[in-house]
Structures are given as C-alpha cells and as structure tokens.
Amino acid sequence: MANNITFTMIKPDAVAAGNSGAIIKMIEEAGYRIVAAKKTILTPAHAGQFYEVHKGRPFYNDLCKYMSSGPVIAMVLEKDNAVEDFRKLIGSTNPAEAAEGTIRKLFAKSIEANAVHGSDSDANAAIESSFFFSMTERF
Ligand code: CMP
C-alpha cells in the first residue's frame, strides 16, 4: 500500500541512554517521514491500556511499570510498506535474537527494555497512532 503508516515509541531505556537521536536518524535514513512526534511520560494506567492485548501475560505488570518509568518518544511514521519494513528495521523482540544492524540489536538492553516499539499490523498502527495523536497533530 502506498504511503501507509506505522507507529513507534522510543522506550524509556533508549531515551534515558541518549539513543533517541541515533534511532531517529536510522528511521529517517530508512526512508520514513515523521508525521507526528511527541515526548511524554505514560502513567502505568496508560501503559496498561496501550498494551491491553498482553493483559494476563506474565510480563504484563512489569511491562506497565517499565513503560511508565521515564519519558518515551511516540511517533507516527509514513512510508510504503511501513509496518513490515519497520519490523525488519527494528529486529526481533528479544535483542538476543535480533539481526545484526537492527535497532534492537544495536540499542536494546533486554527483551523488556528493547529500545523501540513497532506496530504489528496496519490496523494496530491506526489504533496506536490514535492513542497518542489526533488527526490535527499529524503533518
Ligand atoms: P513490544 O514490541 O513493544 O510489545 C510488547 C512488549 O512486551 C515487548 O515489546 C517487550 O517490551 C515486552 N516484553 C517483555 N517480556 C516479553 C516477552 N517475554 N515476550 C514478549 N514481549 C515481552
């Protein structure tokens, strides 16, 4: 699909480590246009809502705590084949399994503190983008 979107968050570990700039550079060099961007701190309740799909999984409570432990940078990104290409750019959820040169291989600290989030479908990209941004905040 032409000019479709994905949603990403640079997670608290990567923001705290000062890796936001390097990660955004990789994203732009991969051909993504930043449609919207926001640095914010999630409450545990908001993190829980964002990751509702994982409710009940053993890592859910820790994930909510971690995702509200410091600022994140949320972004809507636009490019052809945005979702699939972005998942290739970031690599596997577990950095130990991520391919060389991927964002998670380079910057993630653990399976939880894995530097970035990326949407897993066009439908979720739309839902996740709307969680953070109204249509009038996208340029
Ligand atoms: P993300 O791609 O944002 O989606 C769900 C998040 O849960 C994942 O990245 C990790 O930050 C976190 N997580 C923690 N433990 C696990 C696990 N065992 N499996 C999958 N995700 C995990």
Boltz pocket constraint, residues with backbone or C-beta under 6 A from the ligand:
constraints:
  - pocket:
      binder: B
      contacts: [[A, 54], [A, 59], [A, 63], [A, 93], [A, 111], [A, 112], [A, 113], [A, 114], [A, 116], [A, 117], [A, 118]]
      max_distance: 6.0
